Amino acid sequence: MYNLFLLFKNINNYGLVVVIKILFFEAYYTLKYLDLDSLKYEDKQSNTYEATKEQKEYNAPYIPTPYYFLKIASDFLKDKKMNDIFFMDLGCGYSRTQHFFSDKFKSFFFGVDIDKNIISELKKKKIKSSIFLHLDLRKKKSLKKIIEIIKKNKKEKNLIIFFSDSIDLTLLKKILMNISKIFSFNCILINLKNKKIFTKKYKTVFNKTFNNYQRNIMVIKSNE
């Protein structure tokens, strides 16, 4: 119910038509995947949603990315004929992205989250072609672990990195910079507050903005 409250709280940011589409896709895909876990709002091991907006800290609570937004991003990947993908969700929560993108593409999924209880629940499900890790992305050893997993499992797959409503843009920039030294990738960014931080090093290949320009879906591509 809290996620529904947040959606209607942001109706002016997205517009009524978009909110209706979000509700439709939420109902359709929740029933299709029977994915009730991803509807949870979880801030037991993080700051509250309101606190992260005020303090701009990394440890944001788990809030699911609307299926409608995932549909828009997947349509872009399909248009670019990226069927075989290594999908890395840094801040995966209950990992609705795994359900959605594994259904749409041939894929290997790598999910990372700061909430150890969520990761523990995901590991118990033993989801095929998936790895889930409890990591604090602010620590250097976590970044090394991420790169190690990519090297071992990416192979010839297209690397897709996913961030939704990222709080710490400096941390995000650092992570992408280090990964780009080794791999080329496309990065899907949801609700990026400051697009200019990525305009020089990366090429913007897709950008959809809603009523409020800070509510957006953007895909950037690293240099080959």
N, C-alpha and C positions, 0 to 999 in steps of 0.2 A: 504493500500500500504506500510505503514511503516513496518508492520510485515513481508511482503514479502521481503523488503529490509534487515531486520535483518536476515531472513533465508538465503539469498544468501551471506550475510556478513559472516555467520558462516559455509559456505559450506565446508571449510577445517576441521572444528571441527567435522562435522557429516559424511562427505563423500558424493559423488554425488548420489550414490544409495539410501542412507537414505533420502536425500533431495527430490528425485523423489517420494519416498514412502510418505513422509510428504505431498507433494503437491497433490498426488492422494487421500489420506485420507481426506485432508482438503476439496477438491472439493466434494467428495462423501458424507461426513457427514454434511457439510454445506447445501447441497441441501436436504438431508434427513430430517434434523431438521428445515430447513429454519431459521437457527440461525445466522443471520447477525450481531446481537449485539456483539457476542463473537469475531468477527473479529476486533473490534475497538482497537485502541491504545489509552490509557487514562492516562495522567500524569498531569491533571489540579490540582489535590489535592495531588500530590506526586512529588518527584524529577524525572528528566528525566532518561531514561534508562542508558545513559552514566554516569550521575552523581552518580547513585547508584553503578555502577561498580567501580568508582573511590573512593567513600566515604564509601562504604559498609554499607549504612544505611538501616533501616528497611522499610521505606516508598517507596518501589519500585513501578513503574507504573504498570498498568494492561497490561499484555501481555499474550494472550491465550496459554495454553499448547497445542502443536500439537495433533490432534486426533490420529495420528499414535502412539504417546507415551501412550495415554490413552488406545488404543487397546492392546498394549503390557502389560500394568498393569492389564487390565481386564482379559486377557488370563491367567495371573498368578493366579488371584483370582478364576477363573473358575476351574483351575487345582487343586486348594486346596478346591474346592467344597464349597466356601463361597457365597452362593446365597442370604441369608438374611442378609443384611448389614446396619449398621448405618455409613453413609459416611460423614465425616467432612472435609471440605475444608477450611483451614485457609489461606485466601488470594484468595477468590473465584472469584473476578472480576465479569464478566457477567455470570459466572457459566455454562460454557459449560460442566463441569464435571457432573452437575446435569442432563443435557439432556442425556449425554452419559451413565452414570452408572445406571440411573433409567430405561433406555431402555434395559440394559443388565441384571440387577439384580432386585430382590425384595429389595427395599431399602427405607430408610428414609434419607433425605439429610439435612445437617446443614452447611450453608455457612456463613463465616465471612469475612469482608473486611474493610479496613481503609477508603475507599472512600464512604462517606455517600450518594452521588448522585447515585452511582451504586446500593447500597443496596435499596435505595428508589424506583428505577426503578424495581428491582426484586420483591419487596413486592407488587407493583401494579399489577403484573402478577398473584398473588395468586396461585402459583404453589403448587399442592397437595403434601402432605407428605414432606414438606420442611419448614425450618426456615432460615431466613436471618437476620443477625445482623451487625450493624455498630459498630465495636469495635477497639480500639487501643490495640494490644496484649502486649504492653510494660507496661500496667497498671495492677496492681494486681486485681482490681475489674473485669477486663475483663476475666482473667483466672478463677476467681470464677464463673462468669456467664457461661463460657464454660462448666465447670464441672457440674454446675446446670442443664444445658440443656441436657447433656449426661445422667445424672442420671434419668431425667424425661422421656426421649424418647428412650433410647437405648434398654431397656428390654433384650430380649435374642439374639438380633442381634449381629453380628460380627462387632466390631468397627474398621473402616478403617480411618486413618488420612492421609490427602493429603497435601503436600507442593510442590510447583513448583518454581524452581530457587530461593530458599530462600537466602536472603542476610545476615541476622544477625543469624549466627549459634549458638551464645551464647543464644539468645532469644529462638530459636527453641529447643535447648537442655533443657532449663528451662521449657518450656511448656510441652514437652514430659515427663520429669522427674516427674512433678506434676501429670500429668494424669496417669502415670504408677503406682502411689501409690494407685490408686483406681481401675483402669481398665487394662485389658490386651488388646493389640491392634496390628494391623499391620500398619505400616506407609510407604506410598509410597513417595519417595523423587526423585524429578526431578532435574538433574544437581547439585548434591551435590559437593561442592568444596573441602571439607575436610572430607573424610569418616571416618578417625580415631577418630573423636569426638564422634562417636556412636558405636564403635566396642566393647567396654568393657561391657556396660550395656545391649546392645541389640544384638540379633542374626540376622545376615544377611541371609535372606532366598531367595533373588533374587538379581542379579546384572547384568545389561547389560551396557557395556561401548562402546562408539562410538570412532571415530578416536582420539579425544582428551579425555583423561580419565576423565576430569572434565565435560564432557557432558555424562550423564549417567542416567539410570533409576534403582533405588535401592529400595528394600523393606526390612525393618527391623522389627523384631518382639520383643515385650517386653517380659520379663520373666513372666511365668505363676504365 
